[in-house]
Amino acid sequence: MKASRFAAVTAVAGTAVLAVSSPAFAHVSVQPEGTAAKGGYAVIDFKVPNERDNASTTKVEVTFPADHPIASVMPQPMAGWKIDVTKSKLAKPLEMHGEKIGEAVTKVTWTASDGKGIEPGYFQKFPLSVGALPENTDELVFKALQTYSNKEVVRWIEVQQKGQEEPENPAPVLTLSAATDDHHGSTTAEDTAAETAAKTETTASDDAGSSGGDTTARVLGVVGIVVGAAGVAYGVLAGRRRSTGSEA
């Protein structure tokens, strides 16, 4: 009896733990592919899991933060999904590559075009190339809406407050890393080309020096052989002259 009661209590406790941890595990999230440095560019993935057993996710809407606008947002084509990018005018234009940008992306919407969407038991990543990332914040909060085939809409819009527990439907948060020297997080194409050219020039110089040294050695060797042969011939002729004089 004691053993059966213990097993029942353990099972109930385990179910309770799963019920509590499930929302935190299955919420919509965003992560960079590599790093997302302040002032640079990055590819970020919105991970959308299907939390329902009897419906598919057919639409995902991600709203960009208005207080930190991003001028360049490019989605990656995805089979089975129609992608719409919404832009809005900015109250204060952004400056990017020496040019002023008067509008920025405010929302990206993915809609299942084949009717399947994200089926129960699966998740989907929605990648975006974004930049330039702001330099005056440590994180970006994106609010997302997840629509199911049964018309249910889950609003992932609750902002995490410091010192408080995670909300039931938290908004995706992208953490930004420290800015890099070139604001791109990696070596630029120009730097790579310059480095390659320098290595090529050094190698060519070394090869030329080595080739010149080999040529000089070969010339000296040939001269030495010629001089040696001339010396031998002179010695032979001198010996013959002495022999002829002696006989006379």
QUISUL-V330104 format. One record per residue. D_FIRST is the distance of its C-alpha to the first C-alpha in Angstrom with 1 decimal. Layout:
# QUISUL-V330104
d_first=D_FIRST
d_first=D_FIRST
This chain:
# QUISUL-V330104
d_first=0.0
d_first=3.8
d_first=5.4
d_first=5.2
d_first=6.2
d_first=8.6
d_first=9.9
d_first=10.6
d_first=12.3
d_first=14.2
d_first=15.4
d_first=16.6
d_first=18.3
d_first=19.9
d_first=21.3
d_first=22.7
d_first=24.4
d_first=26.0
d_first=27.1
d_first=28.7
d_first=30.4
d_first=31.5
d_first=34.7
d_first=35.8
d_first=35.5
d_first=37.2
d_first=40.1
d_first=43.8
d_first=45.2
d_first=48.5
d_first=49.3
d_first=52.7
d_first=53.6
d_first=54.6
d_first=55.7
d_first=56.9
d_first=59.6
d_first=61.4
d_first=64.7
d_first=64.0
d_first=62.8
d_first=59.4
d_first=57.4
d_first=54.2
d_first=51.4
d_first=49.4
d_first=46.0
d_first=44.6
d_first=41.2
d_first=40.2
d_first=37.2
d_first=37.2
d_first=35.8
d_first=38.4
d_first=41.6
d_first=43.9
d_first=45.6
d_first=49.2
d_first=50.9
d_first=50.6
d_first=52.9
d_first=53.4
d_first=55.6
d_first=57.5
d_first=57.8
d_first=61.1
d_first=61.5
d_first=61.7
d_first=63.4
d_first=63.6
d_first=66.8
d_first=65.8
d_first=62.8
d_first=62.8
d_first=59.9
d_first=59.3
d_first=59.9
d_first=56.7
d_first=56.6
d_first=55.3
d_first=55.7
d_first=58.7
d_first=59.3
d_first=61.2
d_first=62.4
d_first=63.4
d_first=66.0
d_first=67.3
d_first=70.3
d_first=69.8
d_first=71.2
d_first=72.1
d_first=73.0
d_first=71.4
d_first=73.5
d_first=72.6
d_first=74.9
d_first=77.8
d_first=77.4
d_first=76.2
d_first=73.4
d_first=73.4
d_first=70.1
d_first=66.6
d_first=63.6
d_first=61.4
d_first=58.9
d_first=57.9
d_first=56.4
d_first=54.8
d_first=54.6
d_first=53.3
d_first=56.4
d_first=54.9
d_first=52.2
d_first=49.3
d_first=48.7
d_first=45.4
d_first=43.0
d_first=39.2
d_first=37.6
d_first=40.8
d_first=42.8
d_first=46.5
d_first=48.8
d_first=51.9
d_first=54.5
d_first=57.4
d_first=60.3
d_first=61.1
d_first=63.6
d_first=65.1
d_first=62.1
d_first=62.8
d_first=63.5
d_first=62.8
d_first=59.0
d_first=55.9
d_first=54.0
d_first=54.5
d_first=52.2
d_first=52.3
d_first=50.9
d_first=49.6
d_first=48.9
d_first=46.7
d_first=47.5
d_first=45.4
d_first=46.7
d_first=45.2
d_first=47.4
d_first=44.7
d_first=46.0
d_first=43.9
d_first=46.0
d_first=45.4
d_first=47.7
d_first=45.9
d_first=47.4
d_first=45.2
d_first=46.1
d_first=46.2
d_first=43.5
d_first=41.4
d_first=38.4
d_first=39.2
d_first=40.0
d_first=38.2
d_first=41.2
d_first=43.1
d_first=46.6
d_first=47.4
d_first=49.0
d_first=51.4
d_first=51.9
d_first=55.4
d_first=56.5
d_first=59.6
d_first=62.9
d_first=64.7
d_first=68.4
d_first=69.2
d_first=66.7
d_first=65.4
d_first=62.9
d_first=64.6
d_first=68.0
d_first=70.6
d_first=72.5
d_first=75.7
d_first=74.4
d_first=73.2
d_first=76.6
d_first=78.5
d_first=76.4
d_first=76.9
d_first=80.7
d_first=81.0
d_first=79.3
d_first=81.6
d_first=84.6
d_first=83.7
d_first=83.1
d_first=86.4
d_first=88.2
d_first=86.7
d_first=87.6
d_first=91.2
d_first=91.7
d_first=90.4
d_first=92.7
d_first=95.7
d_first=95.2
d_first=95.0
d_first=98.2
d_first=100.1
d_first=99.1
d_first=100.3
d_first=103.6
d_first=104.2
d_first=103.4
d_first=105.9
d_first=108.6
d_first=108.1
d_first=108.5
d_first=111.7
d_first=113.1
d_first=112.4
d_first=114.0
d_first=117.1
d_first=117.3
d_first=117.2
d_first=119.9
d_first=122.1
d_first=121.8
d_first=122.8
d_first=125.8
d_first=126.9
d_first=126.7
d_first=128.9
d_first=131.5
d_first=131.8
d_first=132.2
d_first=134.9
d_first=136.8
d_first=136.7
d_first=138.2
d_first=141.0
